[in-house]
Amino acid sequence: MSSSGGDHGRYGEYGRPDSYDQYGQYGQYGAQPTPPADGQYGQYGGQPAPPADNRYGQFGAAPRPGEGSWSDDTLAGGQPGIVPLRPLRVGEILEGAFRAVRHNPGTMFFYAGIVSVITGALSVFSLWSTNQAVLSSTDLAQGAAGDAAVMAQLALGIVTAVTSLIATGALVVSVSQSVIGQKVSLGQVWRAVRGRVWSLIGLSLLIVLIAIGFVIVTSIIFALLLVTVFSAMLGTFTGDVTEEGFMLVLGLTLLALALSAIPAFIIATRLSVSFSAVVLEKAGPGTAMSRSWRLTRGSTWRLIGLYVLMAIIAVIVTSALGVPVALLAETLGLSPGLSLAASAVVGVLANLIVTPFTAGVLSLAYIDLRIRSEGLDVQLAQAAARA
């Protein structure tokens, strides 16, 4: 690739945590020698023949044993970082997500803590406002408190969404470097993610709109079909409508709505590694969604199983922290204010654990998919040896 085009296609360079503006070309994980003018090896899509020694850039092409600066052990799927450099099992991804937190706890907990504290503070204010609205003795006071509660809920949703996206992007950077055994500082992570914030927001909005639109359209189609069929069966067109018939049609319509959410969940799964592509490949929202769709092809059900396990673990962690505190507050007869404060603290602690864990799972799922489809383990091994 010529130097003139290099600034536009630099996606995913690992092994250079001090220079995230070089978080570069699709698939490059470490400093690469300058390719020949017609040898754009290392890019996705059609690839010209790599250099004669076949050592750089071409996905899946490994250096010959004994050559380069990395060892035969690394070639064989060694583990310089938190996971082995080979296709990962579901358990290894889940375990690797926790290892990522232990490997760089300062960075992981800092960005997760920002989200947790902000969300906790806004949640407390929202609950307090709602409580004031309920307890207010006058209609005017109830109205003011109710308006404050609505505004707090709106602010909570917006701020939580934005800070969560920033934290997710930051955690993706940290996890991606932990894979090759490197730790990154808070400043390095921020420099890597600050230019991707608007792309992350745009991507999030696109995915939400796609999911909502799909559910609405399929729900309408299912509902119309069911109502048409069963209204004819139950005599709706003749005016002879029984209560049992109405409840049956209503139940089937709700069932159609629930069933229509299944394809939406599958679509969300296919797009789940888009956020990693935005951060690590510096792709735009549309390009990242296209990348995620291609990477997840053939792995949808495995990813669904992974995400279900991730959600179960998150629920277990949250419940393990929240249930004992709730029972203790009820046993001790704590005042509403103290109970609210205790719930906020528990929520912060739960998010402090769950947020980096889920970000780690998504990041490692992305890396695993690229190892399976693009031989990324070779570039990771090179970057680990050069770091």
C-alpha positions, -999 to +999 in steps of 0.1 A: +000+000+000+013+034-008+019+059+019-008+082+005-035+057+012-022+044+044-040+069+066-074+056+054-071+019+058-052+014+090-072-010+112-063-031+142-026-027+148-015-044+180+018-044+198+022-006+199+003+006+229+022+038+230+010+048+195-027+043+192-030+067+163-014+038+144-041+013+155-037+004+119-044-017+089-070-044+088-053-073+105-019-057+113-010-065+149+025-051+153+050-031+133+052-044+098+078-038+071+068-015+043+051-037+017+059-035-019+040-011-041+018-038-056+017-061-025-012-049-004-010-080+017-026-079+051-058-063+039-091-080+038-105-090+004-085-099-026-048-102-018-019-101-041+009-127-035+028-120-003+066-116-002+086-146-010+094-155+025+056-153+034+062-139+068+041-108+070+006-097+066-011-127+048-038-140+072-030-176+082+005-175+067+030-182+095+067-176+095+088-207+091+099-222+124+132-207+135+127-175+115+116-141+129+117-130+165+090-154+179+094-189+190+081-223+179+061-224+211+042-193+201+036-207+167+020-238+183-006-217+200+012-203+230-003-179+255+017-147+259-014-130+274-048-138+289-059-165+263-042-190+241-035-178+205-058-203+188-095-207+183-111-204+218-136-225+235-166-208+252-152-215+286-118-199+277-135-167+265-155-164+298-123-172+318-103-148+297-127-120+304-120-123+341-083-127+334-084-094+315-096-076+346-069-092+368-042-084+342-049-047+341-072-039+370-064-002+372-075+006+337-104-018+337-119-008+370-113+029+363-134+031+332-160+007+345-161+027+377-169+059+359-201+043+344-210+027+378-207+058+398-225+081+374-253+055+369-256+049+406-258+086+414-284+093+388-304+062+399-305+074+435-317+109+424-343+093+401-356+070+429-356+099+454-376+121+430-401+093+425-404+088+462-409+125+468-437+126+441-455+097+459-452+112+494-459+149+484-491+162+501-502+186+474-509+182+437-484+210+429-456+193+449-464+160+433-463+175+399-429+192+405-414+160+420-429+139+392-414+162+365-380+159+383-383+121+383-391+121+346-361+143+338-339+122+360-349+091+342-343+107+308-308+120+320-301+086+334-308+068+301-288+093+280-258+096+303-257+059+310-258+050+273-230+075+264-207+066+293-213+029+288-202+032+251-171+051+260-162+026+288-169-003+264-146+011+238-119+017+264-122-018+278-120-033+244-086-015+239-073-028+272-085-064+266-071-064+231-036-056+245-039-081+273-043-108+247-007-102+238+005-097+274+006-059+273-008-034+298-020+000+287-023+031+308-054+052+313-040+079+290-031+054+262-066+039+263-083+073+262-061+084+232-072+052+214-109+056+220-116+094+221-118+096+183-142+067+181-169+081+205-192+095+178-188+063+157-197+042+188-228+063+194-239+062+158-234+024+157-254+019+189-283+040+175-282+021+142-284-013+160-312-001+183-332+013+154-327-019+133-338-041+162-369-020+170-379-016+133-375-054+128-397-062+158-424-037+148-426-048+112-426-085+120-451-080+148-475-062+126-472-089+099-477-117+124-505-099+142-524-091+110-521-127+098-533-141+131-561-117+136-574-122+100-573-160+103-587-163+138-613-135+134-628-155+106-627-187+127-643-170+157-670-151+139-655-116+143-667-105+109-703-114+118-702-096+151-704-128+171-674-123+193-670-143+226-648-133+255-629-166+250-624-159+213-611-124+220-586-136+247-574-163+223-567-138+195-550-114+220-528-142+234-518-153+199-510-117+190-488-114+220-472-147+211-465-134+176-448-104+192-426-126+213-417-148+184-408-118+163-382-108+189-362-140+182-350-129+148-342-095+162-320-112+188-303-132+162-296-100+142-282-083+173-259-113+178-246-111+143-238-074+149-224-079+184-187-075+175-193-043+156-182-022+186-148-040+186-145-033+149-152+004+154-125+007+181-098-017+169-103-013+131-113+024+132-143+015+110-173+036+106-207+023+119-218+009+086-185-008+078-183-022+114-217-037+110-208-053+077-176-066+093-194-081+122-220-097+099-192-114+079-172-125+109-201-141+127-213-161+097-215-197+108-209-189+145-243-174+154-256-202+177-222-206+194-222-168+201-258-170+214-248-197+238-218-176+249-239-145+255-266-165+274-239-178+297-225-143+300-259-130+310-264-158+335-231-150+352-239-113+353-272-120+369-256-143+395-230-117+404-256-090+407-279-112+428-250-124+450-244-088+459-279-074+459-300-101+476-280-103+509-281-065+512-318-063+506-325-090+532-302-073+557-320-039+551-354-056+557-342-074+588-327-043+604-356-022+594-335+005+577-351+037+567-360+043+530-331+066+527-305+042+540-321+013+520-318+035+489-281+043+496-273+006+502-290-003+469-270+023+451-237+010+466-246-025+456-255-014+421-221+004+417-202-027+429-222-050+406-216-028+376-179-025+385-177-063+380-202-069+353-192-041+329-156-051+324-166-088+323-191-083+295-168-060+276-141-087+279-164-114+265-173-092+235-137-083+228-125-119+230-154-131+209-142-107+182-106-118+184-117-155+184-138-149+152-108-133+135-085-161+145-110-186+131-117-168+098-085-148+092-057-165+110-052-135+133-033-156+158-002-153+136-002-115+138-010-117+175+020-139+181+043-116+161+031-086+181+035-104+214+071-114+205+080-078+194+064-060+223 
